[in-house]
């Protein structure tokens, strides 16, 4: 039994035709005519028309509706009525009481034509007024839930690693330095070293979704200075193939969850079809990728050791054309472009047992088998010009019986960006952080 004071969501109103309910939401549009007042109220599930015939002096409902402004927070109590003329689901509410909970200032600082950067200044309003923007967070929730489901099913333990570090976590990469009780600390660029410590602690499979910080002065549509990383580390592996197999199955599982829960809404709001990928994903070595690209005129001087964004897009397009698959693992990156802790095959020490995962030509993951042998690790660090002293806590992990292991780090925002067909990672995040943006 529902009481009149209980809130009913707009999406549930059809069940209450002929009954008195309360809806709470925002005044979406107002048409205050001489005889009738029309207000469309919006909550996170939809919109409903409120129709009130003016009663003149002493009509409290009329007076309250007259004070409303667009985006005011309001609670309307009234009778749900069917009306075939009403475009919104042929339903309307005939109000008995109107409570203005918070009257919005007017005019609003953003409108339909406002550009992305200014919308980001008023992100709470931007998200609130656009159902397509709110859909992002519903999809993100389901995607993370699907990833966790798969990881738990595979025996992973979810960890929460520190984001403050005493030394910079990776060689040569950009880190944020901050004051820490009279000395320096650094924001973690990755939970990498801590994941490996957990493996050495006997936690067989490790999983984390958490913040990652990169002090890169990049202004591209795919870079952020703070983003959410999805990290996995697996012990006792036979090779890097075990890590790729884990990731492709995890993604297929999570995306199938999104397709089931939100496929129709994504199609309606964004015009994007969610395709659940088949496994296995195609694989191509870096050497094969470069040969293929150079035959098409990429890097005519033959000097690039890594794939640039143009090369990644071209490889993605080529594989899509020849395999029908949107995903591809590019494997065996040269040692020169990979960190010292990536394992190198004995028969070809110029490359690493590593991979990047591209989705529609965008890099969404980096992964590798790690070097777990202390003496080899020290040599590889020295070859990169790194001194062992600042890394001693890390190196100690490998001195007392660390098993073979490997893992991956994935950018959640980049996955969402491709999944929803968004133009920029700025729209795949609630509050974006970049070189020029620390607010709101």
Long-range contacts (C-beta under 8 A, 24 or more apart in sequence): 4-77, 5-77, 7-75, 9-43, 9-44, 9-45, 9-46, 10-41, 10-42, 10-43, 10-45, 10-46, 10-47, 10-48, 11-45, 11-46, 12-45, 13-48, 13-80, 13-89, 13-91, 13-93, 14-89, 14-91, 16-80, 17-80, 17-81, 17-82, 17-91, 18-79, 18-80, 18-81, 19-79, 19-80, 20-77, 20-78, 20-79, 20-80, 20-96, 21-77, 21-78, 21-80, 21-93, 22-75, 22-76, 22-77, 23-48, 23-75, 23-76, 23-93, 24-73, 24-74, 24-75, 24-76, 24-101, 25-73, 25-74, 26-71, 26-72, 26-73, 26-74, 26-104, 26-128, 27-68, 27-69, 27-70, 27-71, 27-72, 27-74, 27-104, 28-70, 28-71, 29-70, 30-65, 30-68, 30-69, 30-70, 32-65, 32-66, 37-62, 37-65, 37-66, 39-65, 39-68, 39-74, 39-76, 40-88, 41-74, 41-76, 41-93, 44-134, 46-88, 46-89, 47-88, 48-88, 48-89, 48-91, 48-92, 48-93, 49-86, 49-87, 49-88, 49-91, 49-92, 49-93, 50-76, 50-78, 50-92, 50-93, 50-95, 51-83, 51-86, 51-92, 51-93, 51-94, 52-94, 52-95, 60-97, 60-98, 61-95, 61-96, 61-97, 61-98, 64-98, 64-99, 64-100, 65-95, 65-98, 67-100, 67-103, 68-100, 68-103, 69-103, 69-104, 69-105, 69-106, 70-104, 70-106, 70-108, 71-104, 71-108, 71-125, 71-128, 71-129, 72-100, 72-101, 72-102, 72-103, 72-104, 73-100, 73-101, 73-102, 73-104, 74-98, 74-99, 74-100, 74-101, 75-99, 75-101, 116-424, 116-426, 116-427, 120-426, 120-432, 120-437, 121-439, 121-440, 122-440, 123-430, 123-431, 123-440, 124-440, 127-430, 131-269, 132-269, 132-270, 133-427, 135-262, 135-265, 135-266, 135-269, 135-270, 135-420, 136-416, 136-420, 136-422, 136-427, 136-428, 137-430, 138-261, 138-262, 138-265, 139-258, 139-262, 139-266, 139-416, 139-419, 139-420, 140-412, 140-416, 142-254, 142-257, 142-258, 142-261, 142-262, 143-254, 143-255, 143-257, 143-258, 143-412, 143-415, 143-416, 143-419, 144-209, 144-230, 144-254, 144-412, 145-254, 145-257, 146-253, 146-254, 146-255, 146-256, 146-257, 146-258, 147-209, 147-230, 147-250, 147-251, 147-253, 147-254, 148-207, 148-209, 149-253, 149-254, 149-257, 150-249, 150-250, 150-253, 150-254, 151-205, 151-207, 151-232, 151-250, 152-207, 154-205, 154-246, 154-250, 155-204, 155-205, 156-205, 156-206, 156-207, 156-232, 157-198, 157-203, 157-204, 157-205, 157-206, 157-207, 158-207, 158-208, 159-191, 159-194, 159-195, 159-198, 159-203, 159-206, 159-207, 159-208, 160-208, 160-210, 161-188, 161-191, 161-194, 161-195, 161-198, 161-208, 161-210, 162-188, 162-194, 163-187, 163-188, 163-210, 163-211, 163-213, 164-188, 166-393, 167-390, 167-391, 169-193, 170-339, 171-339, 171-340, 171-381, 171-384, 171-385, 171-386, 173-214, 174-214, 174-215, 174-216, 174-217, 175-213, 175-215, 176-213, 176-215, 176-225, 187-213, 188-212, 188-213, 189-213, 189-214, 190-229, 190-231, 190-409, 191-229, 191-231, 191-409, 192-231, 192-341, 192-407, 192-409, 193-394, 193-397, 195-231, 195-232, 195-233, 195-407, 196-233, 196-341, 196-370, 196-394, 196-397, 196-402, 196-405, 197-394, 197-397, 198-233, 199-233, 199-235, 199-402, 199-403, 199-405, 200-397, 200-398, 200-400, 200-401, 200-402, 200-403, 203-235, 204-234, 204-235, 204-236, 205-232, 205-233, 205-234, 205-235, 206-231, 206-232, 206-233, 206-234, 206-407, 207-231, 207-232, 209-412, 212-409, 212-411, 217-435, 218-435, 219-434, 219-435, 219-436, 220-309, 221-423, 221-424, 221-425, 221-426, 222-309, 222-362, 222-414, 222-417, 222-424, 222-425, 223-425, 223-434, 224-413, 224-425, 224-426, 224-429, 224-432, 224-433, 224-434, 225-433, 225-434, 225-435, 226-433, 227-411, 227-412, 227-413, 227-425, 227-429, 227-433, 228-411, 228-412, 228-413, 229-409, 229-410, 229-411, 229-412, 230-409, 230-410, 230-411, 230-412, 231-407, 231-408, 231-409, 231-410, 232-407, 232-408, 233-405, 233-406, 233-407, 234-405, 234-406, 234-407, 235-403, 235-404, 235-405, 236-403, 236-404, 236-405, 237-369, 237-404, 237-405, 237-406, 238-404, 239-353, 239-369, 239-406, 240-331, 240-343, 240-353, 240-354, 240-355, 240-367, 240-368, 240-369, 240-406, 242-406, 243-355, 243-367, 243-368, 243-369, 243-406, 243-407, 243-408, 244-280, 244-281, 244-283, 244-329, 244-331, 244-355, 244-357, 244-367, 245-279, 245-280, 246-408, 247-357, 247-365, 247-367, 247-408, 247-410, 248-277, 248-279, 248-280, 248-281, 248-327, 248-329, 249-279, 251-277, 251-327, 251-415, 252-276, 252-277, 252-278, 252-279, 255-419, 258-419, 266-419, 266-420, 270-420, 270-421, 271-421, 272-419, 272-420, 272-421, 274-419, 275-326, 277-325, 277-326, 277-327, 278-325, 281-325, 281-327, 281-328, 281-329, 281-357, 282-319, 282-323, 282-325, 282-327, 282-328, 282-329, 283-328, 283-329, 283-331, 283-355, 284-315, 284-319, 284-328, 284-329, 284-330, 284-331, 285-330, 285-331, 285-332, 286-330, 286-331, 286-332, 286-333, 286-334, 286-351, 287-332, 287-351, 289-315, 289-330, 292-318, 305-334, 305-336, 305-337, 306-333, 306-334, 306-337, 307-356, 312-356, 312-358, 312-361, 312-362, 312-363, 313-361, 313-362, 314-361, 315-358, 315-361, 316-358, 316-359, 316-360, 316-361, 316-362, 317-361, 320-360, 326-359, 326-360, 327-357, 327-358, 327-359, 328-357, 328-358, 329-355, 329-356, 329-357, 329-358, 330-355, 330-356, 330-357, 330-358, 331-355, 338-368, 339-384, 340-371, 340-377, 340-380, 340-381, 340-383, 340-384, 340-386, 341-370, 341-371, 341-377, 341-380, 341-381, 342-368, 342-369, 342-370, 342-371, 343-368, 343-369, 343-370, 343-371, 343-372, 343-406, 344-371, 344-380, 353-406, 357-408, 357-410, 359-414, 359-415, 359-418, 360-418, 362-414, 362-417, 362-418, 363-414, 364-410, 364-411, 364-414, 364-415, 364-418, 365-408, 365-409, 365-410, 365-411, 366-408, 366-409, 367-406, 367-407, 367-408, 367-409, 368-406, 368-407, 368-408, 369-404, 369-405, 369-406, 370-405, 370-406, 370-407, 372-398, 372-402, 372-403, 372-404, 372-405, 373-398, 374-398, 374-399
